[in-house]
Amino acid sequence: MRRLRVDVILLGRQRLLLERILDKQSQSGRVRSQDTQLLEGLENMLSDTIDSLIRDGEVILKQSQRRMQ
């Protein structure tokens, strides 16, 4: 689970960096399609990783609730 948190942080940072690059490119009128595709890929990876983190959290919560009963 800790590994997933690290992945979320790293993917989030990469996404922010790429968004800044795309913003600068759009201001100069030179947005490259491969950069927009990369951003979409990062967003998908980030979404998948967050979903995995939520599922793992739900499993841990259910296990701890069973132990408490």
Backbone as JSON, one array per atom type, in Angstrom:
{
  "sequence": "MRRLRVDVILLGRQRLLLERILDKQSQSGRVRSQDTQLLEGLENMLSDTIDSLIRDGEVILKQSQRRMQ",
  "N": [[0.83, -1.19, 0.0], [1.97, 1.2, 0.73], [3.7, 1.52, -1.37], [1.94, 2.07, -3.45], [1.02, 4.58, -2.68], [3.33, 6.1, -3.01], [3.6, 5.83, -5.78], [1.32, 7.26, -6.62], [1.98, 9.85, -5.8], [4.33, 10.33, -7.33], [3.34, 10.03, -9.97], [1.47, 12.07, -9.97], [3.12, 14.33, -9.71], [4.56, 14.16, -12.13], [2.47, 14.53, -13.89], [1.69, 17.18, -13.29], [4.01, 18.55, -14.07], [4.07, 17.98, -16.82], [1.68, 19.2, -17.56], [2.35, 21.87, -17.16], [4.32, 22.17, -19.13], [2.75, 21.76, -21.41], [1.02, 23.94, -21.17], [2.8, 26.09, -21.58], [3.56, 25.48, -24.19], [1.12, 25.77, -25.51], [0.67, 28.46, -25.19], [2.6, 29.49, -26.84], [1.7, 28.47, -29.13], [2.45, 25.96, -30.08], [1.7, 23.1, -29.58], [2.48, 19.77, -29.09], [1.3, 16.71, -30.36], [2.14, 14.29, -29.3], [2.84, 14.99, -26.73], [0.36, 15.65, -25.59], [-0.82, 13.16, -25.71], [0.85, 11.78, -23.99], [0.23, 13.04, -21.59], [-2.44, 12.23, -21.3], [-2.02, 9.48, -20.98], [-0.58, 9.48, -18.56], [-2.56, 10.48, -16.86], [-4.4, 8.4, -16.98], [-2.89, 6.33, -15.83], [-2.52, 7.4, -13.28], [-5.16, 7.5, -12.38], [-5.8, 4.74, -12.39], [-3.98, 3.83, -10.46], [-4.83, 5.19, -8.18], [-7.38, 4.06, -7.94], [-6.61, 1.42, -7.32], [-5.4, 1.86, -4.86], [-7.6, 2.67, -3.35], [-9.17, 0.32, -3.44], [-7.44, -1.44, -2.07], [-7.4, -0.18, 0.41], [-10.07, -0.51, 1.16], [-10.16, -3.29, 1.47], [-8.37, -3.64, 3.61], [-9.75, -2.23, 5.58], [-12.08, -3.8, 5.86], [-10.92, -6.17, 6.8], [-9.88, -5.32, 9.26], [-12.24, -4.65, 10.55], [-13.43, -7.14, 10.82], [-11.66, -8.34, 12.58], [-12.16, -6.89, 14.88], [-14.63, -7.73, 15.66]],
  "CA": [[0.0, 0.0, 0.0], [2.88, 2.33, 0.76], [4.22, 1.64, -2.73], [0.91, 2.74, -4.25], [1.02, 6.01, -2.33], [4.5, 6.69, -3.67], [3.26, 5.91, -7.2], [0.36, 8.36, -6.79], [2.72, 11.1, -5.66], [5.21, 10.5, -8.49], [2.53, 10.26, -11.16], [0.89, 13.41, -9.84], [4.17, 15.31, -10.02], [4.82, 14.09, -13.56], [1.31, 15.12, -14.56], [1.79, 18.64, -13.13], [5.11, 19.02, -14.9], [3.65, 17.9, -18.21], [0.67, 20.24, -17.77], [3.07, 23.15, -17.29], [4.94, 22.17, -20.46], [1.67, 21.94, -22.4], [0.55, 25.33, -21.06], [3.78, 26.95, -22.25], [3.48, 25.21, -25.62], [-0.12, 26.33, -26.05], [0.85, 29.91, -25.23], [3.41, 29.81, -28.01], [1.01, 27.91, -30.3], [3.16, 24.77, -30.58], [1.41, 21.91, -28.77], [2.79, 18.53, -29.81], [0.29, 15.69, -30.07], [2.71, 13.24, -28.44], [2.79, 15.49, -25.36], [-1.01, 15.5, -25.09], [-1.03, 11.72, -25.51], [1.58, 11.41, -22.78], [-0.57, 13.53, -20.47], [-3.59, 11.33, -21.17], [-1.51, 8.24, -20.41], [-0.28, 9.71, -17.15], [-3.82, 10.61, -16.14], [-4.97, 7.05, -16.86], [-2.08, 5.6, -14.85], [-2.83, 7.97, -11.98], [-6.51, 7.04, -12.03], [-5.71, 3.31, -12.07], [-3.25, 3.67, -9.21], [-5.72, 5.65, -7.11], [-8.39, 3.01, -7.79], [-5.98, 0.3, -6.61], [-5.21, 2.29, -3.48], [-8.92, 2.64, -2.71], [-9.54, -1.09, -3.25], [-6.6, -1.98, -0.99], [-7.89, 0.42, 1.65], [-11.34, -1.17, 1.51], [-9.83, -4.64, 1.96], [-7.77, -3.48, 4.94], [-10.82, -1.82, 6.48], [-12.92, -4.98, 6.12], [-10.15, -7.09, 7.64], [-9.79, -4.79, 10.62], [-13.57, -4.73, 11.15], [-13.63, -8.55, 11.2], [-10.85, -8.6, 13.78], [-12.75, -6.2, 16.02], [-15.89, -8.38, 16.04]],
  "C": [[0.87, 1.25, 0.0], [3.43, 2.6, -0.65], [3.22, 2.36, -3.63], [0.85, 4.23, -3.95], [2.18, 6.73, -3.01], [4.22, 6.85, -5.17], [2.31, 7.07, -7.48], [1.09, 9.7, -6.75], [3.59, 11.35, -6.9], [4.42, 10.78, -9.76], [1.89, 11.65, -11.14], [1.9, 14.5, -10.17], [4.48, 15.34, -11.51], [3.69, 14.76, -14.34], [1.37, 16.65, -14.47], [2.88, 19.23, -14.02], [4.71, 19.03, -16.37], [2.57, 18.94, -18.52], [1.33, 21.6, -17.94], [3.73, 23.27, -18.67], [3.89, 22.43, -21.53], [1.12, 23.36, -22.35], [1.5, 26.28, -21.78], [3.74, 26.75, -23.76], [2.24, 25.85, -26.22], [-0.04, 27.86, -26.12], [1.66, 30.33, -26.44], [2.8, 29.23, -29.28], [1.67, 26.67, -30.88], [2.92, 23.55, -29.69], [1.67, 20.67, -29.62], [1.79, 17.46, -29.39], [0.85, 14.59, -29.16], [2.71, 13.69, -26.98], [1.38, 15.37, -24.79], [-1.34, 14.03, -24.86], [-0.33, 11.24, -24.25], [0.81, 11.85, -21.54], [-1.78, 12.63, -20.24], [-3.17, 10.0, -20.55], [-1.2, 8.36, -18.94], [-1.56, 9.81, -16.32], [-4.48, 9.25, -15.96], [-4.22, 6.24, -15.81], [-2.39, 6.09, -13.44], [-4.2, 7.5, -11.5], [-6.5, 5.56, -11.63], [-5.03, 3.08, -10.72], [-4.1, 4.11, -8.02], [-6.82, 4.62, -6.87], [-7.84, 1.82, -7.02], [-5.79, 0.63, -5.14], [-6.53, 2.25, -2.72], [-9.35, 1.2, -2.45], [-8.74, -1.72, -2.11], [-7.05, -1.45, 0.36], [-9.19, -0.22, 2.11], [-11.09, -2.57, 2.07], [-9.27, -4.56, 3.38], [-8.84, -3.1, 5.96], [-11.72, -3.01, 6.84], [-12.21, -5.97, 7.03], [-10.09, -6.6, 9.08], [-11.15, -4.82, 11.31], [-13.87, -6.16, 11.6], [-12.87, -8.88, 12.48], [-11.49, -8.01, 15.03], [-14.03, -6.89, 16.5], [-15.68, -9.55, 16.93]]
}
